[in-house]
């Protein structure tokens, strides 16, 4: 089948493109002018130059496609304004779905995020039905993804064949940027993590996330959302697994949240004085660390057959890839 992918130059989008090609689909990818195309280089992909706000490039990309995967998003904790997130994540999503309504693909898979979902105060795993409000979102990225998912659900209610997927924290091969989760791995491998805060994440192999996208297109119910997640681990458990698979020493120092919050303000202040510096921590990131982002992927496992690669294996893939590509010794 001919497919159209936005965000194919990104970490998740690149994995989706590779999975589509493995399944012998034709792939057409939207590529922004000047974008880093390492995810697509060497692959049998038709490139359409444009962006999410370019109506005509979206129409050219979707023309004749049976499936559309809207993966593109701005995901960052530093260096962007609310308007940047609004344009990319909210307005861009609306534009993609408006064009899809005109072009009439059989299925649209919208890549949302666990950032749009609620979490439980007792730290038990949340699911697709856990209550979530805009007021609970921390930072412009979470707020923009929450509102963008509402847009996608609205189009589904109007009859557009939209299925929503909510990836957790993917790790693995191909994280060129790297993502905030990937940066934790890179920093650990380079000996830049001296302590940890009390928090938790849901870790999934990016290749399982890509498989989940295709399964959602094949079997997902229109208007439903599916958590694409794996194992729930504390940050300490993640760092311990990284120590095991990499051979590096364990991190043993536990840092209180109030200390981390104070450091975040100092780190941001130094970054503002040096335009080439990116802060390792921001106040929003530390506030997010105060929540255990534990999620239950059971719905996607039962209804879609989402694969569940062990976190140890996924982290091992990531370590090997970062080392092979010069991110760490």
PASEBA-1860 file (N, C-alpha, C; in nm, 3 decimals):
! residues 329
1> XXXXXXXX> 0.084/-0.121/0.000/0.000/0.000/0.000/0.087/0.125/0.000 ~ 0.039/0.228/-0.067/0.111/0.355/-0.065/0.077/0.429/0.064 ~ 0.180/0.476/0.132/0.162/0.541/0.262/0.232/0.676/0.265 ~ 0.179/0.764/0.349/0.238/0.897/0.366/0.274/0.915/0.513 ~ 0.397/0.961/0.539/0.447/0.976/0.675/0.497/1.118/0.695 ~ 0.446/1.185/0.799/0.508/1.310/0.844/0.601/1.275/0.960 ~ 0.709/1.350/0.974/0.802/1.321/1.083/0.893/1.204/1.057 ~ 0.907/1.164/0.932/0.991/1.049/0.899/1.139/1.071/0.923
9> XXXXXXXX> 1.180/1.198/0.941/1.321/1.225/0.970/1.349/1.219/1.120 ~ 1.247/1.195/1.201/1.264/1.188/1.345/1.286/1.045/1.394 ~ 1.301/1.032/1.526/1.333/0.903/1.588/1.220/0.801/1.567 ~ 1.099/0.835/1.611/0.987/0.742/1.595/0.948/0.733/1.447 ~ 0.940/0.847/1.380/0.900/0.846/1.240/0.994/0.765/1.152 ~ 1.124/0.774/1.179/1.220/0.694/1.102/1.199/0.545/1.123 ~ 1.168/0.507/1.247/1.140/0.366/1.275/1.013/0.320/1.205 ~ 0.912/0.409/1.199/0.788/0.376/1.128/0.816/0.356/0.980
17> XXXXXXXX> 0.896/0.443/0.922/0.931/0.430/0.780/1.000/0.297/0.754 ~ 1.098/0.262/0.837/1.169/0.135/0.817/1.074/0.016/0.829 ~ 0.983/0.022/0.926/0.888/-0.089/0.943/0.795/-0.100/0.823 ~ 0.751/0.012/0.770/0.665/0.010/0.652/0.738/-0.053/0.533 ~ 0.863/-0.017/0.514/0.940/-0.073/0.403/0.961/-0.222/0.422 ~ 0.986/-0.265/0.545/1.002/-0.409/0.572/0.875/-0.485/0.537 ~ 0.761/-0.419/0.557/0.632/-0.482/0.525/0.594/-0.462/0.379 ~ 0.685/-0.408/0.299/0.671/-0.393/0.154/0.562/-0.292/0.115
25> XXXXXXXX> 0.546/-0.189/0.199/0.461/-0.077/0.161/0.544/0.027/0.086 ~ 0.479/0.105/0.001/0.544/0.220/-0.061/0.536/0.337/0.038 ~ 0.646/0.410/0.051/0.650/0.518/0.150/0.680/0.650/0.082 ~ 0.597/0.749/0.116/0.620/0.886/0.075/0.633/0.967/0.203 ~ 0.739/1.045/0.216/0.767/1.115/0.342/0.775/1.265/0.320 ~ 0.713/1.340/0.412/0.723/1.486/0.411/0.857/1.525/0.472 ~ 0.932/1.608/0.402/1.064/1.649/0.449/1.075/1.801/0.445 ~ 1.103/1.860/0.559/1.120/2.006/0.564/1.248/2.047/0.492
33> XXXXXXXX> 1.250/2.161/0.425/1.374/2.209/0.363/1.483/2.223/0.468 ~ 1.600/2.169/0.441/1.712/2.178/0.532/1.710/2.080/0.647 ~ 1.615/1.986/0.649/1.604/1.891/0.759/1.719/1.791/0.755 ~ 1.753/1.737/0.872/1.850/1.628/0.883/1.781/1.501/0.835 ~ 1.828/1.445/0.724/1.759/1.332/0.662/1.831/1.199/0.684 ~ 1.915/1.190/0.787/1.988/1.064/0.808/1.895/0.945/0.828 ~ 1.775/0.967/0.883/1.682/0.856/0.902/1.636/0.797/0.768 ~ 1.636/0.878/0.664/1.581/0.835/0.535/1.688/0.801/0.432
41> XXXXXXXX> 1.811/0.846/0.456/1.916/0.826/0.356/1.936/0.677/0.328 ~ 1.940/0.644/0.201/1.962/0.506/0.159/1.836/0.421/0.156 ~ 1.722/0.478/0.192/1.598/0.402/0.191/1.515/0.434/0.067 ~ 1.430/0.340/0.026/1.345/0.358/-0.092/1.224/0.441/-0.051 ~ 1.245/0.570/-0.038/1.140/0.660/0.009/1.126/0.777/-0.088 ~ 1.005/0.805/-0.128/0.978/0.923/-0.209/0.965/1.043/-0.116 ~ 1.044/1.145/-0.139/1.043/1.261/-0.052/0.958/1.374/-0.113 ~ 0.876/1.433/-0.026/0.795/1.548/-0.065/0.841/1.665/0.020
49> XXXXXXXX> 0.899/1.766/-0.044/0.949/1.880/0.033/0.833/1.971/0.073 ~ 0.833/2.007/0.201/0.728/2.095/0.252/0.726/2.089/0.403 ~ 0.618/2.137/0.463/0.604/2.130/0.608/0.457/2.118/0.644 ~ 0.430/2.107/0.773/0.295/2.081/0.820/0.198/2.194/0.789 ~ 0.248/2.312/0.768/0.161/2.426/0.741/0.150/2.457/0.592 ~ 0.214/2.376/0.510/0.212/2.394/0.364/0.104/2.303/0.306 ~ -0.013/2.360/0.282/-0.130/2.284/0.238/-0.101/2.202/0.112 ~ -0.038/2.263/0.014/-0.017/2.196/-0.114/0.081/2.081/-0.102
57> XXXXXXXX> 0.185/2.097/-0.020/0.280/1.985/-0.004/0.213/1.867/0.066 ~ 0.123/1.895/0.159/0.049/1.786/0.224/-0.043/1.716/0.124 ~ -0.106/1.791/0.036/-0.193/1.728/-0.064/-0.112/1.643/-0.160 ~ 0.005/1.692/-0.201/0.090/1.611/-0.290/0.133/1.483/-0.219 ~ 0.165/1.497/-0.092/0.210/1.380/-0.018/0.102/1.276/0.001 ~ -0.020/1.318/0.030/-0.129/1.224/0.059/-0.197/1.170/-0.065 ~ -0.179/1.233/-0.178/-0.252/1.194/-0.299/-0.231/1.046/-0.329 ~ -0.339/0.972/-0.335/-0.331/0.830/-0.370/-0.284/0.738/-0.259
65> XXXXXXXX> -0.271/0.789/-0.137/-0.222/0.706/-0.026/-0.339/0.643/0.051 ~ -0.322/0.516/0.087/-0.424/0.448/0.164/-0.410/0.471/0.313 ~ -0.286/0.485/0.360/-0.259/0.511/0.502/-0.182/0.641/0.517 ~ -0.213/0.714/0.624/-0.138/0.834/0.661/-0.093/0.819/0.806 ~ 0.036/0.842/0.830/0.090/0.840/0.965/0.140/0.981/0.998 ~ 0.068/1.048/1.088/0.111/1.182/1.128/0.193/1.170/1.256 ~ 0.325/1.162/1.237/0.418/1.140/1.348/0.489/1.269/1.388 ~ 0.497/1.365/1.298/0.577/1.486/1.321/0.527/1.563/1.443
73> XXXXXXXX> 0.622/1.613/1.522/0.589/1.696/1.639/0.715/1.767/1.685 ~ 0.695/1.878/1.752/0.806/1.946/1.819/0.811/1.895/1.962 ~ 0.924/1.833/1.998/0.942/1.773/2.131/1.070/1.830/2.189 ~ 1.057/1.921/2.284/1.174/1.989/2.339/1.137/2.052/2.472 ~ 1.239/2.070/2.556/1.219/2.140/2.683/1.298/2.269/2.691 ~ 1.358/2.309/2.578/1.442/2.429/2.581/1.450/2.493/2.444 ~ 1.451/2.626/2.441/1.480/2.699/2.318/1.361/2.727/2.229 ~ 1.238/2.703/2.278/1.121/2.725/2.195/1.012/2.799/2.273
81> XXXXXXXX> 0.930/2.873/2.201/0.819/2.947/2.263/0.690/2.865/2.249 ~ 0.585/2.911/2.321/0.455/2.846/2.307/0.409/2.850/2.163 ~ 0.435/2.959/2.091/0.390/2.969/1.953/0.455/2.862/1.866 ~ 0.581/2.828/1.893/0.647/2.721/1.817/0.572/2.590/1.834 ~ 0.536/2.557/1.959/0.463/2.433/1.985/0.322/2.439/1.925 ~ 0.260/2.556/1.935/0.126/2.572/1.878/0.128/2.548/1.727 ~ 0.222/2.609/1.659/0.229/2.596/1.513/0.256/2.452/1.471 ~ 0.353/2.387/1.535/0.394/2.253/1.493/0.295/2.146/1.538
89> XXXXXXXX> 0.261/2.148/1.667/0.186/2.036/1.723/0.035/2.051/1.712 ~ -0.014/2.173/1.727/-0.160/2.192/1.726/-0.210/2.233/1.587 ~ -0.159/2.344/1.537/-0.203/2.390/1.404/-0.162/2.291/1.295 ~ -0.040/2.234/1.310/0.007/2.136/1.212/-0.081/2.013/1.208 ~ -0.123/1.964/1.324/-0.211/1.847/1.329/-0.345/1.877/1.263 ~ -0.400/1.993/1.294/-0.527/2.030/1.231/-0.514/2.036/1.079 ~ -0.403/2.091/1.032/-0.384/2.102/0.887/-0.374/1.964/0.821 ~ -0.296/1.874/0.883/-0.282/1.739/0.828/-0.418/1.671/0.819
97> XXXXXXXX> -0.500/1.683/0.922/-0.629/1.615/0.923/-0.728/1.681/0.828 ~ -0.719/1.813/0.810/-0.804/1.880/0.712/-0.773/1.828/0.571 ~ -0.644/1.814/0.541/-0.606/1.764/0.408/-0.648/1.618/0.394 ~ -0.634/1.539/0.501/-0.675/1.399/0.496/-0.825/1.387/0.467 ~ -0.904/1.479/0.521/-1.048/1.477/0.495/-1.075/1.497/0.346 ~ -0.994/1.577/0.280/-1.010/1.600/0.137/-0.960/1.483/0.053 ~ -0.848/1.423/0.096/-0.785/1.318/0.015/-0.846/1.180/0.039 ~ -0.905/1.157/0.154/-0.978/1.034/0.180/-0.898/0.907/0.198
105> XXXXXXXX> -0.789/0.906/0.276/-0.720/0.780/0.302/-0.807/0.685/0.383 ~ -0.774/0.555/0.377/-0.851/0.454/0.449/-0.830/0.465/0.600 ~ -0.710/0.505/0.640/-0.681/0.510/0.783/-0.574/0.615/0.810 ~ -0.592/0.691/0.916/-0.492/0.789/0.963/-0.453/0.750/1.104 ~ -0.325/0.733/1.126/-0.273/0.706/1.260/-0.206/0.834/1.309 ~ -0.261/0.889/1.417/-0.205/1.010/1.476/-0.118/0.973/1.596 ~ 0.007/1.018/1.593/0.100/0.991/1.702/0.086/1.098/1.808 ~ 0.014/1.066/1.913/0.002/1.155/2.027/0.119/1.125/2.122
113> XXXXXXXX> 0.094/1.122/2.250/0.200/1.102/2.348/0.138/1.067/2.482 ~ 0.214/1.000/2.568/0.165/0.982/2.704/0.153/1.116/2.775 ~ 0.215/1.220/2.719/0.205/1.354/2.778/0.062/1.406/2.778 ~ -0.021/1.348/2.692/-0.162/1.389/2.687/-0.248/1.312/2.785 ~ -0.191/1.213/2.853/-0.267/1.124/2.941/-0.249/1.163/3.087 ~ -0.341/1.118/3.169/-0.330/1.139/3.311/-0.240/1.037/3.377 ~ -0.189/1.070/3.494/-0.110/0.976/3.574/-0.179/0.960/3.710 ~ -0.147/0.851/3.779/-0.210/0.822/3.909/-0.120/0.869/4.022
121> XXXXXXXX> -0.181/0.932/4.121/-0.104/0.983/4.235/-0.043/0.871/4.318 ~ -0.105/0.752/4.316/-0.050/0.642/4.394/0.061/0.567/4.320 ~ 0.099/0.619/4.203/0.209/0.566/4.122/0.177/0.432/4.055 ~ 0.052/0.389/4.061/0.012/0.270/3.987/-0.001/0.306/3.839 ~ 0.012/0.208/3.748/0.009/0.240/3.605/-0.125/0.298/3.560 ~ -0.118/0.409/3.488/-0.237/0.470/3.429/-0.270/0.402/3.297 ~ -0.393/0.423/3.250/-0.431/0.368/3.121/-0.499/0.476/3.036 ~ -0.558/0.432/2.926/-0.617/0.529/2.832/-0.734/0.605/2.893
129> XXXXXXXX> -0.795/0.551/2.997/-0.913/0.613/3.056/-0.884/0.691/3.183 ~ -0.760/0.696/3.226/-0.724/0.774/3.345/-0.751/0.922/3.319 ~ -0.827/0.988/3.406/-0.862/1.129/3.381/-0.740/1.218/3.360 ~ -0.755/1.312/3.267/-0.648/1.406/3.235/-0.711/1.540/3.198 ~ -0.651/1.648/3.244/-0.700/1.781/3.211/-0.585/1.867/3.161 ~ -0.619/1.972/3.088/-0.518/2.065/3.040/-0.444/2.129/3.157 ~ -0.516/2.156/3.265/-0.454/2.220/3.381/-0.347/2.133/3.445 ~ -0.356/2.002/3.425/-0.256/1.910/3.482/-0.129/1.902/3.399
137> XXXXXXXX> -0.131/1.954/3.278/-0.015/1.942/3.189/0.095/2.036/3.235 ~ 0.218/1.992/3.224/0.334/2.071/3.264/0.412/2.113/3.140 ~ 0.422/2.242/3.116/0.504/2.294/3.007/0.430/2.297/2.875 ~ 0.483/2.373/2.780/0.415/2.393/2.651/0.407/2.267/2.565 ~ 0.506/2.178/2.574/0.498/2.055/2.495/0.377/1.973/2.536 ~ 0.361/1.948/2.667/0.248/1.868/2.713/0.115/1.934/2.680 ~ 0.107/2.065/2.700/-0.018/2.134/2.672/-0.052/2.126/2.523 ~ 0.047/2.142/2.438/0.020/2.138/2.294/-0.023/1.998/2.250
145> XXXXXXXX> 0.038/1.893/2.306/0.001/1.756/2.268/-0.138/1.721/2.321 ~ -0.172/1.769/2.439/-0.306/1.746/2.493/-0.411/1.807/2.400 ~ -0.390/1.931/2.361/-0.486/1.999/2.276/-0.489/1.940/2.136 ~ -0.373/1.898/2.085/-0.370/1.837/1.952/-0.445/1.705/1.950 ~ -0.435/1.628/2.058/-0.510/1.503/2.062/-0.660/1.531/2.065 ~ -0.700/1.635/2.134/-0.842/1.672/2.133/-0.889/1.703/1.991 ~ -0.803/1.769/1.914/-0.835/1.797/1.774/-0.853/1.667/1.697 ~ -0.762/1.573/1.715/-0.769/1.445/1.643/-0.896/1.368/1.681
153> XXXXXXXX> -0.930/1.369/1.808/-1.052/1.300/1.852/-1.176/1.367/1.793 ~ -1.170/1.500/1.781/-1.282/1.570/1.719/-1.302/1.530/1.574 ~ -1.194/1.519/1.498/-1.204/1.475/1.358/-1.259/1.333/1.350 ~ -1.216/1.246/1.444/-1.267/1.109/1.444/-1.418/1.107/1.469 ~ -1.465/1.192/1.560/-1.609/1.199/1.587/-1.686/1.246/1.464 ~ -1.620/1.324/1.380/-1.684/1.373/1.257/-1.677/1.272/1.142 ~ -1.618/1.155/1.167/-1.617/1.050/1.067/-1.484/1.022/1.001 ~ -1.380/1.100/1.032/-1.248/1.074/0.973/-1.190/0.949/1.040
161> XXXXXXXX> -1.134/0.855/0.963/-1.086/0.728/1.020/-0.952/0.743/1.094 ~ -0.955/0.813/1.208/-0.834/0.843/1.285/-0.822/0.744/1.401 ~ -0.704/0.685/1.414/-0.668/0.604/1.530/-0.552/0.675/1.600 ~ -0.557/0.681/1.732/-0.456/0.756/1.809/-0.365/0.659/1.882 ~ -0.236/0.682/1.874/-0.139/0.604/1.953/-0.063/0.699/2.044 ~ -0.033/0.651/2.165/0.035/0.731/2.267/0.164/0.661/2.308 ~ 0.274/0.685/2.238/0.401/0.622/2.278/0.447/0.673/2.414 ~ 0.516/0.586/2.489/0.572/0.627/2.618/0.712/0.684/2.596
169> XXXXXXXX> 0.815/0.620/2.650/0.952/0.671/2.635/1.033/0.572/2.552 ~ 1.042/0.594/2.420/1.111/0.498/2.335/1.263/0.511/2.344 ~ 1.330/0.397/2.333/1.475/0.393/2.325/1.512/0.292/2.217 ~ 1.637/0.299/2.170/1.681/0.202/2.071/1.768/0.263/1.964 ~ 1.762/0.206/1.845/1.850/0.249/1.737/1.791/0.369/1.664 ~ 1.880/0.453/1.613/1.838/0.562/1.525/1.806/0.693/1.592 ~ 1.842/0.709/1.720/1.807/0.834/1.791/1.916/0.937/1.767 ~ 1.915/0.995/1.649/2.022/1.085/1.608/2.027/1.214/1.689
177> XXXXXXXX> 1.913/1.262/1.737/1.909/1.399/1.790/1.993/1.421/1.916 ~ 1.994/1.346/2.024/1.896/1.244/2.063/1.778/1.305/2.138 ~ 1.676/1.220/2.164/1.559/1.262/2.239/1.597/1.284/2.386 ~ 1.509/1.349/2.465/1.541/1.366/2.607/1.569/1.234/2.679 ~ 1.494/1.128/2.648/1.522/0.997/2.709/1.656/0.944/2.660 ~ 1.681/0.959/2.531/1.810/0.915/2.478/1.926/0.992/2.536 ~ 1.904/1.120/2.567/2.011/1.200/2.626/2.052/1.148/2.762 ~ 1.956/1.091/2.837/1.991/1.029/2.965/2.091/0.916/2.942
185> XXXXXXXX> 2.067/0.835/2.839/2.158/0.724/2.810/2.294/0.775/2.768 ~ 2.295/0.874/2.678/2.423/0.930/2.632/2.501/0.992/2.748 ~ 2.433/1.066/2.833/2.500/1.127/2.948/2.555/1.020/3.043 ~ 2.479/0.914/3.063/2.527/0.805/3.149/2.654/0.743/3.089 ~ 2.653/0.715/2.961/2.768/0.651/2.896/2.891/0.740/2.899 ~ 2.871/0.870/2.905/2.983/0.964/2.909/3.019/1.008/3.051 ~ 2.961/0.942/3.150/2.995/0.971/3.289/2.947/1.105/3.338 ~ 2.838/1.156/3.279/2.789/1.288/3.318/2.670/1.282/3.415
193> XXXXXXXX> 2.629/1.163/3.454/2.520/1.150/3.551/2.579/1.105/3.685 ~ 2.571/1.195/3.783/2.632/1.167/3.913/2.527/1.128/4.019 ~ 2.400/1.149/3.986/2.295/1.116/4.081/2.162/1.104/4.010 ~ 2.061/1.065/4.084/1.929/1.044/4.026/1.822/1.100/4.120 ~ 1.708/1.134/4.063/1.593/1.176/4.143/1.493/1.061/4.147 ~ 1.403/1.069/4.241/1.302/0.965/4.259/1.190/0.987/4.159 ~ 1.195/0.915/4.047/1.093/0.927/3.943/1.085/0.796/3.868 ~ 0.989/0.786/3.777/0.973/0.662/3.702/0.927/0.688/3.560
201> XXXXXXXX> 0.965/0.599/3.469/0.931/0.610/3.327/0.883/0.476/3.275 ~ 0.813/0.480/3.163/0.776/0.359/3.092/0.865/0.348/2.970 ~ 0.944/0.243/2.962/1.044/0.227/2.856/0.995/0.127/2.753 ~ 1.006/0.163/2.625/0.968/0.074/2.516/1.071/0.084/2.404 ~ 1.098/-0.028/2.340/1.186/-0.030/2.223/1.119/0.047/2.109 ~ 1.192/0.137/2.045/1.135/0.218/1.938/1.083/0.131/1.824 ~ 1.143/0.014/1.806/1.094/-0.075/1.701/0.958/-0.134/1.736 ~ 0.931/-0.152/1.866/0.797/-0.193/1.908/0.696/-0.080/1.886
209> XXXXXXXX> 0.741/0.045/1.908/0.655/0.160/1.881/0.618/0.164/1.733 ~ 0.716/0.140/1.646/0.689/0.141/1.503/0.592/0.029/1.465 ~ 0.613/-0.089/1.523/0.521/-0.200/1.497/0.380/-0.163/1.542 ~ 0.371/-0.094/1.656/0.241/-0.053/1.707/0.168/0.041/1.612 ~ 0.241/0.125/1.542/0.179/0.215/1.444/0.113/0.135/1.331 ~ 0.184/0.036/1.279/0.127/-0.043/1.169/0.009/-0.127/1.219 ~ 0.021/-0.181/1.340/-0.089/-0.258/1.397/-0.212/-0.170/1.419 ~ -0.189/-0.045/1.458/-0.301/0.048/1.477/-0.370/0.075/1.344
217> XXXXXXXX> -0.292/0.088/1.237/-0.351/0.110/1.105/-0.431/-0.011/1.060 ~ -0.381/-0.130/1.093/-0.447/-0.253/1.048/-0.568/-0.290/1.133 ~ -0.554/-0.273/1.267/-0.653/-0.331/1.357/-0.715/-0.232/1.455 ~ -0.661/-0.110/1.465/-0.711/-0.015/1.563/-0.852/0.032/1.533 ~ -0.925/0.063/1.639/-1.061/0.112/1.625/-1.060/0.264/1.609 ~ -1.135/0.313/1.512/-1.141/0.457/1.486/-1.187/0.530/1.612 ~ -1.114/0.639/1.643/-1.147/0.722/1.759/-1.089/0.673/1.889 ~ -1.030/0.553/1.889/-0.971/0.498/2.011/-0.824/0.539/2.021
225> XXXXXXXX> -0.772/0.537/2.145/-0.630/0.561/2.163/-0.567/0.440/2.230 ~ -0.440/0.419/2.198/-0.368/0.301/2.244/-0.232/0.343/2.299 ~ -0.204/0.307/2.422/-0.074/0.335/2.482/0.029/0.238/2.425 ~ 0.129/0.291/2.358/0.239/0.208/2.307/0.350/0.213/2.411 ~ 0.343/0.123/2.506/0.436/0.123/2.618/0.497/-0.013/2.642 ~ 0.594/-0.015/2.733/0.663/-0.138/2.768/0.669/-0.157/2.918 ~ 0.791/-0.149/2.974/0.812/-0.175/3.116/0.815/-0.045/3.197 ~ 0.753/-0.050/3.314/0.759/0.061/3.409/0.880/0.043/3.500
233> XXXXXXXX> 0.967/0.144/3.500/1.091/0.136/3.577/1.119/0.270/3.645 ~ 1.173/0.264/3.765/1.222/0.387/3.827/1.347/0.431/3.752 ~ 1.382/0.558/3.767/1.505/0.606/3.704/1.626/0.529/3.757 ~ 1.624/0.498/3.887/1.734/0.419/3.944/1.743/0.282/3.876 ~ 1.631/0.217/3.851/1.633/0.088/3.784/1.685/0.100/3.640 ~ 1.647/0.208/3.573/1.697/0.230/3.436/1.848/0.247/3.437 ~ 1.898/0.329/3.529/2.042/0.351/3.537/2.116/0.223/3.574 ~ 2.057/0.141/3.660/2.119/0.014/3.695/2.125/-0.080/3.575
241> XXXXXXXX> 2.018/-0.083/3.495/2.020/-0.165/3.374/2.125/-0.114/3.275 ~ 2.136/0.017/3.264/2.238/0.073/3.176/2.378/0.034/3.223 ~ 2.398/0.033/3.353/2.528/-0.010/3.407/2.557/-0.155/3.368 ~ 2.455/-0.240/3.376/2.473/-0.380/3.344/2.506/-0.402/3.197 ~ 2.433/-0.335/3.108/2.452/-0.361/2.965/2.573/-0.288/2.908 ~ 2.620/-0.185/2.979/2.732/-0.105/2.926/2.864/-0.135/2.993 ~ 2.859/-0.193/3.114/2.982/-0.217/3.188/3.032/-0.097/3.265 ~ 2.954/0.010/3.270/2.995/0.128/3.344/2.949/0.119/3.490
249> XXXXXXXX> 3.010/0.199/3.579/2.972/0.194/3.721/2.828/0.239/3.743 ~ 2.768/0.189/3.850/2.633/0.229/3.886/2.632/0.370/3.945 ~ 2.516/0.435/3.931/2.495/0.566/3.994/2.425/0.540/4.128 ~ 2.483/0.589/4.236/2.433/0.556/4.369/2.378/0.676/4.447 ~ 2.405/0.797/4.400/2.365/0.916/4.475/2.221/0.954/4.443 ~ 2.137/0.956/4.546/1.998/1.000/4.529/1.989/1.149/4.560 ~ 1.932/1.226/4.465/1.925/1.371/4.478/1.782/1.411/4.513 ~ 1.759/1.483/4.622/1.624/1.529/4.655/1.569/1.620/4.546
257> XXXXXXXX> 1.439/1.619/4.530/1.377/1.700/4.425/1.404/1.849/4.445 ~ 1.407/1.895/4.569/1.427/2.038/4.590/1.567/2.081/4.547 ~ 1.664/1.991/4.564/1.800/2.021/4.517/1.802/2.027/4.364 ~ 1.736/1.930/4.301/1.731/1.926/4.155/1.661/2.051/4.100 ~ 1.555/2.095/4.169/1.483/2.214/4.123/1.571/2.338/4.133 ~ 1.644/2.351/4.242/1.736/2.466/4.256/1.842/2.463/4.146 ~ 1.896/2.345/4.121/1.999/2.334/4.016/1.940/2.369/3.880 ~ 1.816/2.331/3.855/1.754/2.359/3.725/1.750/2.509/3.698
265> XXXXXXXX> 1.715/2.589/3.798/1.712/2.734/3.778/1.853/2.789/3.752 ~ 1.952/2.734/3.820/2.090/2.777/3.796/2.135/2.737/3.656 ~ 2.102/2.614/3.617/2.141/2.562/3.485/2.079/2.646/3.374 ~ 1.951/2.682/3.389/1.883/2.763/3.289/1.945/2.903/3.283 ~ 1.979/2.960/3.398/2.040/3.093/3.400/2.173/3.092/3.326 ~ 2.253/2.987/3.346/2.382/2.977/3.275/2.360/2.959/3.126 ~ 2.257/2.883/3.088/2.229/2.863/2.946/2.187/2.993/2.878 ~ 2.116/3.078/2.951/2.073/3.205/2.893/2.191/3.299/2.871
273> XXXXXXXX> 2.297/3.280/2.946/2.417/3.363/2.927/2.507/3.306/2.818 ~ 2.486/3.179/2.782/2.568/3.114/2.680/2.476/3.050/2.577 ~ 2.460/3.112/2.460/2.363/3.061/2.361/2.397/2.922/2.309 ~ 2.521/2.876/2.329/2.560/2.743/2.281/2.537/2.634/2.385 ~ 2.494/2.675/2.504/2.473/2.578/2.612/2.326/2.537/2.619 ~ 2.302/2.407/2.629/2.167/2.354/2.650/2.161/2.301/2.792 ~ 2.068/2.349/2.874/2.064/2.304/3.013/2.030/2.156/3.024 ~ 2.100/2.087/3.113/2.070/1.946/3.136/1.937/1.929/3.206
281> XXXXXXXX> 1.900/2.029/3.285/1.772/2.026/3.356/1.703/2.160/3.341 ~ 1.572/2.157/3.334/1.492/2.278/3.336/1.388/2.261/3.447 ~ 1.331/2.371/3.495/1.228/2.358/3.599/1.112/2.267/3.558 ~ 1.070/2.275/3.429/0.961/2.188/3.384/1.002/2.041/3.388 ~ 1.124/2.010/3.348/1.170/1.871/3.351/1.174/1.817/3.493 ~ 1.217/1.900/3.587/1.221/1.855/3.726/1.080/1.839/3.782 ~ 0.990/1.929/3.745/0.851/1.914/3.788/0.791/1.785/3.733 ~ 0.821/1.752/3.608/0.774/1.627/3.550/0.832/1.506/3.624
289> XXXXXXXX> 0.957/1.520/3.668/1.021/1.411/3.741/0.952/1.385/3.875 ~ 0.873/1.481/3.922/0.798/1.460/4.045/0.682/1.363/4.026 ~ 0.652/1.327/3.902/0.545/1.233/3.871/0.605/1.100/3.824 ~ 0.546/0.992/3.865/0.583/0.862/3.810/0.500/0.840/3.684 ~ 0.565/0.841/3.570/0.493/0.822/3.443/0.487/0.673/3.412 ~ 0.410/0.602/3.495/0.389/0.458/3.477/0.257/0.438/3.403 ~ 0.260/0.353/3.299/0.143/0.332/3.216/0.122/0.184/3.187 ~ -0.002/0.151/3.162/-0.042/0.013/3.132/-0.070/-0.001/2.982
297> XXXXXXXX> 0.016/-0.073/2.908/-0.006/-0.090/2.764/-0.097/-0.208/2.730 ~ -0.170/-0.258/2.830/-0.248/-0.380/2.811/-0.347/-0.373/2.697 ~ -0.412/-0.260/2.677/-0.510/-0.248/2.569/-0.443/-0.271/2.433 ~ -0.326/-0.208/2.411/-0.256/-0.225/2.284/-0.205/-0.367/2.268 ~ -0.163/-0.430/2.377/-0.116/-0.569/2.370/-0.232/-0.661/2.335 ~ -0.347/-0.643/2.400/-0.462/-0.731/2.377/-0.526/-0.709/2.240 ~ -0.550/-0.583/2.207/-0.629/-0.554/2.088/-0.546/-0.545/1.959 ~ -0.420/-0.505/1.973/-0.335/-0.487/1.855/-0.226/-0.592/1.841
305> XXXXXXXX> -0.190/-0.655/1.953/-0.076/-0.746/1.950/0.057/-0.672/1.961 ~ 0.058/-0.560/2.033/0.181/-0.482/2.049/0.292/-0.567/2.108 ~ 0.408/-0.576/2.042/0.519/-0.655/2.098/0.577/-0.589/2.223 ~ 0.640/-0.670/2.307/0.692/-0.623/2.435/0.837/-0.669/2.451 ~ 0.927/-0.601/2.385/1.070/-0.629/2.401/1.113/-0.588/2.542 ~ 1.186/-0.674/2.613/1.231/-0.636/2.748/1.312/-0.506/2.747 ~ 1.295/-0.425/2.850/1.365/-0.297/2.858/1.516/-0.317/2.854 ~ 1.565/-0.423/2.917/1.708/-0.450/2.916/1.760/-0.465/2.773
313> XXXXXXXX> 1.684/-0.535/2.690/1.724/-0.555/2.550/1.720/-0.422/2.475 ~ 1.612/-0.344/2.495/1.598/-0.216/2.425/1.710/-0.121/2.465 ~ 1.742/-0.115/2.594/1.850/-0.028/2.640/1.985/-0.076/2.585 ~ 2.001/-0.207/2.576/2.125/-0.259/2.517/2.141/-0.220/2.372 ~ 2.031/-0.222/2.297/2.035/-0.176/2.158/2.078/-0.030/2.150 ~ 2.018/0.051/2.239/2.050/0.193/2.239/2.196/0.216/2.271 ~ 2.248/0.148/2.372/2.389/0.162/2.411/2.479/0.126/2.293 ~ 2.450/0.013/2.230/2.533/-0.029/2.116/2.528/0.071/2.002
321> XXXXXXXX> 2.409/0.126/1.975/2.395/0.220/1.864/2.468/0.350/1.893 ~ 2.451/0.405/2.014/2.519/0.530/2.049/2.671/0.514/2.042 ~ 2.721/0.403/2.091/2.866/0.381/2.086/2.914/0.365/1.943 ~ 2.839/0.293/1.862/2.880/0.270/1.723/2.879/0.399/1.641 ~ 2.797/0.496/1.684/2.784/0.620/1.607/2.855/0.738/1.673 ~ 2.944/0.711/1.768/3.031/0.814/1.820/2.973/0.903/1.928 ~ 2.857/0.868/1.984/2.799/0.949/2.091/2.865/0.922/2.226 ~ 2.931/0.807/2.237/2.994/0.769/2.364/3.110/0.677/2.334
329> X> 3.209/0.673/2.423/3.324/0.584/2.401/3.285/0.437/2.415
END
